[in-house]
Amino acid sequence: MNPSTIAISLNFEHSYAAQLPEFFAPVWPTPVRQPSLLQFNKSLAGELGLDHEELTTDIALRIFSGNELPRDAQPIAQAYAGHQFGSFVPQLGDGRALLLGEVVDGQGRRRDIALKGSGRTPFSRGGDGKAAVGPVLREYLIGEAMHALGIPTTRALAAVATGEPVMRDRPLPGAVLTRVAGSHVRVGTFQYFAARRQVEHVRKLADYVIQRHYPGVAEDTERYLSLLRTVVESQAALVAQWMLVGFIHGVMNTDNMAISGETIDYGPCAFMESYDPEAVFSSIDHAGRYAYGNQPSIALWNLARFAETLLPLLGKEDNERAIADATAILDTFMSTFEQHWYKGAWTKLGLAGSDEIDSLKESERTLVDDWLELLSKNRVDYTLAWRSLADAAEGNASTLRSLFTSPTEVDAWLRRWKKSQNGVASSQLASAVRAANPLYIPRNHLVEDALAAASDDGDLTRFERLLEVVQHPFDENPELARYAMPAPTKFTANYQTFCGT
């Protein structure tokens, strides 16, 4: 049974469906038995320009459960392919997600509003198309945390419990997430049509992406090369931001890389605690392909797959020239990533002041590298180490020293750091460090505790408190000290995250 239509409008537009009619399947969400509203993101609703008076709690529940749709919704499941752990799957697609429509927000940005967990689609591949409360709330929480950290990300507008069980390794309470994204176009979207040698479809998609996300390259003579260059730059910046806060995406398949440059698809993600470039938490990443330190190289690998889809559009006399031009752009990724990384790290050290990151001396880059080496050698908590530099700047290094098994080594490094301050006052340096380094991240043990309470007991208290804390990651509050503390070693040693699909 299809959902009914409700007599309100969310001012939806449908540029994707109108311009790319062969790129999706029309599908209605599956109505659910007894929906209840878990979370509604009022601030995001306001940002999107949604009418608070019209979108009451009752109306929101009916729409975002998929039981009723606004009259201007046109639900579609988008087609895409993708490399999953390096192996190509020619058809993936939205197996449990539906794009309801697009809105233009208060800043003039076009943004998708989509349901996730709303039932089967033609792309479900045998899955049930549903989602559970735990993974839905994880995506809600981590997305809001990333947004508060200033990292481009999809966000959640609502989370609705369905009142129905979903079968995973055991019966779990079901839920539907409403996700907001700059768009849901992925590297895998391009791969879907490239694999079928539908060059004109790839061209249409590229033109749509340029129009929607990168209009500045529309008039370039070699617009598709410019598109590749711009996407490479945006992904280099994004991954650097991940690394600077210790975020591990967990499943960087090409279908999980958004062309818009946003973080998308929060599955087995986690924040690193003790600094370890080889840190992996995903239960399905047995070989460590998507480990923390591998994320830049994997992003480049994904971008090479994106470049392959664009080769027929480059208009070169021969394929070798097209490959050479695309390769030249891909070859800039690592240097661009490093520019963003060192600039971000220099800011985290409180020493920013120049946008010319290339002007950093070798000794200054070495200062960053040696800091990370100390963190790795001493297995120091990544978030607390950076944040504790603020106290050290004010002359109290005891908190920082207590994190190290060999404090004398950090003492030597601190002396070098202070020599790099170039006359900056201690109070100014400490303020700069605190402004650049979060104190509160979604600590894995707190996330799991909050999700278990919500899923197993229907208790949202811990989730809502954690959500409130991570939405203000830089603002220290002594009453929230436990939210800054690392997990017990026993927890971390055995911790795994799961996709939850």
C-alpha positions in Angstrom: 0.0 0.0 0.0 1.4 3.4 -1.0 1.4 6.3 1.5 -1.3 8.9 1.1 -0.6 12.5 0.1 -0.9 15.3 2.7 -2.2 18.7 1.7 1.0 20.7 2.5 4.0 21.7 0.5 7.6 21.7 1.5 8.5 23.8 -1.6 10.2 20.8 -3.2 12.0 21.1 -6.5 13.1 18.2 -8.6 16.1 19.2 -10.7 17.7 15.7 -10.6 14.5 13.9 -11.7 13.7 16.5 -14.4 17.2 16.7 -15.9 18.3 13.1 -15.5 15.1 11.0 -16.2 16.9 7.7 -16.8 19.0 7.9 -13.6 16.5 6.6 -11.0 13.4 4.5 -10.3 10.2 6.1 -9.0 9.4 4.3 -5.7 7.0 5.0 -2.8 8.1 4.5 0.8 6.6 1.6 2.7 4.2 2.8 5.4 5.0 1.7 8.9 2.8 0.5 11.7 3.3 2.7 14.7 5.7 5.6 14.1 7.1 7.7 16.9 9.4 10.7 16.6 12.8 10.1 18.1 14.5 13.4 17.0 13.6 16.4 15.0 16.3 18.9 14.0 14.6 22.2 14.5 17.7 24.3 13.7 18.3 22.5 10.5 14.6 22.8 9.6 14.9 26.5 10.0 18.1 26.6 7.9 16.2 24.8 5.2 13.4 27.3 5.3 10.8 24.8 6.3 7.6 26.4 7.8 7.5 25.7 11.5 3.9 26.5 11.8 2.9 24.1 9.0 5.4 21.4 9.9 4.0 20.5 13.3 5.4 17.6 15.3 2.4 15.5 14.1 2.9 16.4 10.5 6.7 15.8 10.7 6.1 12.4 12.1 3.7 11.4 9.3 6.0 12.7 6.6 9.4 11.5 7.9 8.1 8.1 8.7 7.0 7.8 5.0 3.4 7.2 6.0 2.2 10.4 4.2 4.0 12.6 1.8 3.6 16.3 1.0 1.8 17.0 -2.2 5.0 18.2 -4.0 7.1 15.1 -3.1 8.3 12.9 -6.0 10.1 9.9 -4.3 12.8 8.3 -6.3 15.6 5.8 -5.7 18.8 6.8 -7.4 21.0 4.4 -9.5 24.7 4.0 -8.8 27.5 1.4 -8.9 30.7 1.3 -6.9 33.9 -0.3 -5.8 33.4 -2.0 -2.5 36.7 -2.8 -0.8 38.3 -2.6 -4.2 35.9 -4.9 -6.1 33.6 -3.4 -8.6 29.8 -4.0 -8.3 28.0 -2.7 -11.4 24.7 -2.0 -9.7 24.2 -0.9 -6.1 21.8 2.1 -6.0 19.5 3.3 -3.3 18.4 0.0 -1.9 16.7 1.6 1.2 16.7 5.3 0.5 14.3 7.6 -1.4 14.9 11.2 -2.5 11.7 13.1 -1.7 12.8 16.3 -3.4 15.2 19.3 -3.2 14.8 22.6 -1.3 16.7 25.8 -1.8 17.8 26.9 1.7 18.2 30.4 3.2 21.7 30.8 1.6 20.5 29.8 -1.8 22.0 26.3 -1.6 20.1 23.4 -3.2 19.8 20.5 -0.8 18.3 17.0 -1.1 15.9 15.7 1.5 15.8 11.9 1.5 14.4 9.1 3.6 16.8 6.3 4.6 15.3 3.0 5.8 12.0 3.5 4.1 11.6 0.1 2.5 12.6 -1.9 -0.5 13.5 -0.4 -3.9 14.5 -2.0 -7.2 18.1 -1.7 -6.0 17.6 -3.5 -2.7 19.5 -6.7 -3.9 17.6 -9.0 -1.5 17.8 -6.6 1.4 14.8 -5.5 3.4 15.3 -1.8 2.7 14.9 -0.9 6.3 17.1 0.5 9.1 17.4 0.0 12.8 17.2 2.6 15.6 20.9 2.3 16.5 22.5 3.0 13.1 19.9 5.8 12.4 20.8 7.6 15.6 24.5 7.0 15.0 24.2 8.8 11.7 22.2 11.6 13.3 24.7 12.0 16.1 28.0 11.8 14.1 26.6 14.1 11.4 25.7 16.8 13.9 29.1 16.4 15.6 30.9 16.8 12.3 28.8 19.8 11.4 29.7 21.4 14.8 33.4 20.7 14.0 33.1 22.7 10.8 33.5 19.6 8.5 31.3 19.4 5.4 28.7 16.7 6.0 25.3 15.4 5.3 23.0 16.0 8.3 19.8 14.5 9.8 16.6 16.3 9.8 14.6 13.7 11.6 14.7 10.2 13.1 11.5 8.2 13.4 11.0 4.9 15.1 8.7 2.6 13.0 7.2 0.5 15.8 8.3 -2.6 13.7 11.2 -4.9 14.2 14.0 -5.4 11.6 15.9 -8.6 11.5 19.7 -8.4 11.7 21.7 -10.8 13.9 18.7 -10.4 16.2 15.4 -8.5 16.0 16.0 -4.8 16.4 13.6 -1.8 16.6 13.2 -0.2 13.2 13.7 3.4 12.3 13.8 5.8 9.4 16.3 8.7 9.0 15.6 11.8 7.0 19.0 12.9 5.5 19.9 16.3 4.1 22.7 16.5 1.6 24.1 18.9 -0.9 23.2 16.1 -3.3 23.5 12.3 -3.3 25.6 12.1 -6.5 28.5 9.8 -5.8 31.6 8.6 -7.7 29.6 5.4 -8.0 26.8 7.3 -9.9 29.3 8.1 -12.6 30.6 4.5 -12.5 27.1 3.1 -13.1 26.8 4.7 -16.5 30.4 4.5 -17.5 30.4 0.7 -16.9 27.5 0.5 -19.4 29.5 2.7 -21.8 26.7 5.2 -21.8 28.9 8.2 -22.5 26.1 10.7 -23.1 24.6 9.7 -19.7 28.0 10.4 -18.1 28.1 13.8 -19.9 24.6 14.7 -18.7 25.5 13.8 -15.2 28.8 15.8 -15.3 26.9 18.8 -16.7 24.3 18.5 -13.9 27.1 18.3 -11.2 28.8 21.4 -12.7 25.5 23.3 -12.8 24.6 22.3 -9.2 27.9 22.2 -7.4 30.6 23.8 -9.4 29.1 26.5 -11.7 32.5 28.3 -11.7 33.9 25.8 -14.2 30.9 25.9 -16.5 32.6 28.3 -19.0 36.0 26.7 -18.9 37.3 25.5 -22.2 38.0 22.1 -20.7 35.2 22.0 -18.3 35.4 18.3 -17.5 39.0 18.5 -16.6 38.1 21.5 -14.5 35.4 19.4 -12.8 37.9 16.7 -12.0 40.4 19.3 -10.7 37.7 20.9 -8.5 36.5 17.5 -7.1 40.1 16.5 -6.4 40.7 19.7 -4.5 37.4 19.4 -2.4 38.2 15.8 -1.4 41.7 16.6 -0.5 40.4 19.3 1.8 37.7 17.1 3.3 40.0 14.2 4.1 42.5 16.5 5.7 39.7 17.8 8.0 38.8 14.2 8.9 42.4 13.5 9.8 42.8 16.6 11.9 40.0 15.5 14.3 40.9 11.8 14.2 37.8 10.7 12.3 37.8 7.3 10.6 35.1 6.9 7.9 35.4 3.2 8.0 34.0 2.3 4.6 35.4 4.6 1.9 33.9 2.7 -1.1 33.5 4.7 -4.2 29.7 4.7 -3.7 30.3 6.4 -0.4 32.3 9.4 -1.8 30.0 12.4 -2.6 30.9 14.5 -5.6 29.8 17.5 -3.6 32.7 17.1 -1.1 30.6 16.3 1.9 31.1 13.4 4.3 28.4 10.9 3.5 27.2 7.4 4.7 28.1 7.1 8.4 28.3 3.4 8.8 31.1 1.8 10.8 32.7 5.2 11.5 34.5 6.1 14.7 36.8 8.7 16.2 40.3 7.5 17.0 41.4 7.7 20.7 45.1 6.7 21.1 47.0 8.0 18.1 47.6 5.2 15.7 47.8 5.6 11.9 46.8 1.9 11.6 43.6 2.3 13.7 40.7 0.4 12.3 37.3 -0.2 14.0 35.1 -1.5 11.2 34.2 -5.1 11.7 34.2 -5.7 7.9 37.6 -4.0 7.2 39.6 -7.1 7.9 42.7 -6.0 6.0 42.7 -2.4 7.3 42.1 -1.0 3.8 40.3 2.0 5.3 42.5 2.5 8.4 42.9 6.1 9.6 46.3 6.6 8.0 45.2 5.1 4.7 42.4 7.6 4.1 44.3 10.0 1.8 45.6 7.2 -0.4 42.1 5.6 -0.6 40.5 9.0 -1.5 43.1 9.3 -4.3 42.3 5.7 -5.5 38.6 6.6 -5.6 39.3 9.8 -7.5 41.2 7.8 -10.1 38.1 5.8 -10.6 36.1 9.0 -11.0 38.7 10.2 -13.5 38.3 7.0 -15.6 34.6 7.8 -16.0 35.4 11.2 -17.4 38.0 10.1 -20.0 35.6 9.9 -22.9 34.4 13.5 -22.2 37.8 15.1 -22.3 37.7 15.6 -26.1 41.3 14.6 -26.7 42.6 13.3 -30.0 43.6 10.1 -28.4 43.0 8.3 -25.1 46.6 8.5 -24.0 46.5 12.3 -24.0 43.3 12.2 -22.0 44.8 9.8 -19.5 47.9 12.0 -19.2 45.9 15.2 -18.5 43.7 13.4 -15.9 46.8 11.9 -14.3 48.4 15.3 -14.0 45.4 16.5 -12.0 45.3 13.3 -9.8 49.0 13.8 -9.1 48.2 17.1 -7.4 46.0 15.4 -4.8 48.7 14.5 -2.2 50.3 17.9 -2.3 46.9 19.6 -1.9 46.1 17.2 0.9 49.4 18.0 2.6 48.8 21.7 2.2 45.4 21.4 4.0 46.8 19.0 6.6 49.8 21.2 7.6 47.8 24.4 7.5 45.3 22.7 9.8 47.9 21.2 12.1 49.7 24.6 12.3 46.4 26.1 13.3 45.8 23.4 15.9 49.3 24.3 17.3 48.0 27.9 17.7 50.5 29.2 15.2 48.4 30.1 12.3 48.7 33.5 10.7 49.7 32.9 7.1 47.5 31.4 4.4 50.7 30.6 2.5 51.2 27.1 4.0 53.9 26.4 1.4 56.0 29.0 3.1 56.3 26.8 6.2 60.0 25.9 6.7 61.0 22.3 6.8 61.7 22.7 10.5 58.2 23.8 11.0 56.7 20.9 9.2 59.1 18.6 11.1 57.7 20.1 14.3 54.3 18.7 13.3 55.7 15.4 12.2 57.7 14.9 15.4 54.6 15.7 17.5 52.7 12.9 15.8 55.6 10.6 16.2 55.5 11.3 20.0 51.8 10.7 20.1 52.2 7.4 18.3 55.1 6.2 20.3 53.4 7.0 23.6 49.9 5.9 22.5 48.5 9.3 23.6 44.9 10.2 23.2 44.8 12.3 20.0 42.1 14.7 21.1 43.3 15.4 24.6 46.9 15.8 23.5 46.1 18.7 21.1 43.7 20.3 23.5 46.2 20.1 26.4 48.6 22.3 24.5 46.5 25.2 25.6 47.4 24.6 29.3 51.0 24.1 28.3 51.0 27.5 26.6 49.9 29.0 29.9 52.8 27.4 31.7 51.0 24.3 33.0 52.2 21.3 31.2 51.3 18.8 33.8 48.0 17.7 32.1 49.9 17.1 28.8 52.8 15.4 30.5 50.5 13.0 32.3 49.3 11.6 28.9 52.8 10.5 28.0 54.7 7.4 29.2 58.0 9.4 28.5 57.2 13.0 29.6 60.8 14.1 29.1 60.4 13.6 25.4 57.4 15.9 25.2 59.3 18.5 27.3 62.0 18.7 24.6 59.3 19.1 21.9 57.5 21.8 23.9 60.7 23.9 24.0 60.8 23.7 20.2 57.1 24.6 20.0 57.6 27.7 22.2 60.5 28.9 20.0 58.1 28.8 17.0 55.6 31.2 18.7 57.2 34.3 17.2 56.4 36.5 20.2 52.7 35.5 20.5 51.5 36.1 24.0 50.9 33.0 26.1 47.2 33.8 26.6 46.7 34.5 22.9 48.4 31.2 22.0 46.2 29.3 24.5 43.0 30.8 23.2 44.1 29.9 19.6 44.7 26.3 20.6 41.4 26.0 22.4 39.5 27.5 19.4 41.1 25.0 17.0 41.0 21.8 19.1 37.8 20.2 20.3 37.5 19.0 23.8 34.4 16.9 23.1 34.1 14.4 20.3 31.7 11.4 20.1 33.7 9.1 22.3 33.1 5.6 21.1 32.1 4.2 24.5 29.6 7.0 25.1 28.1 6.6 21.6 27.6 2.8 22.1 26.1 3.4 25.6 23.7 6.0 24.3 22.7 3.9 21.3 22.2 0.8 23.3 19.9 2.6 25.8 17.9 4.0 22.9 17.6 0.8 21.0 17.2 -1.7 23.9 15.3 0.3 26.4 13.7 3.2 24.4 15.6 5.6 26.6 16.9 8.7 24.7 18.2 10.6 27.7 21.8 9.6 27.2 21.6 10.1 23.5 20.2 13.6 23.8 22.7 14.6 26.4 25.6 13.4 24.3 24.1 15.1 21.2 24.0 18.4 23.1 27.6 18.0 24.2 29.1 17.3 20.8 27.2 20.2 19.3 29.4 22.5 21.3 32.8 20.7 21.0 35.1 23.6 21.9 33.2 25.0 24.9 34.7 23.6 28.1 32.4 22.9 31.0 33.7 21.3 34.2 30.4 19.5 34.7 31.0 17.6 31.4 34.4 16.2 32.3 33.4 12.6 31.7 32.5 13.4 28.1 36.1 14.3 27.5 37.6 11.2 29.0 38.9 8.3 26.8 37.2 4.9 27.0 38.7 2.4 29.3 41.5 0.4 27.7 39.5 -2.8 27.9 36.7 -1.2 25.8 39.0 0.2 23.2 41.0 -3.0 22.8 38.0 -4.9 21.6 35.9 -2.2 20.0 34.3 -2.8 16.7 31.8 -0.8 14.6 29.2 -2.2 12.3 27.6 -1.0 9.1 24.1 -1.6 10.5 22.6 -2.1 7.1 
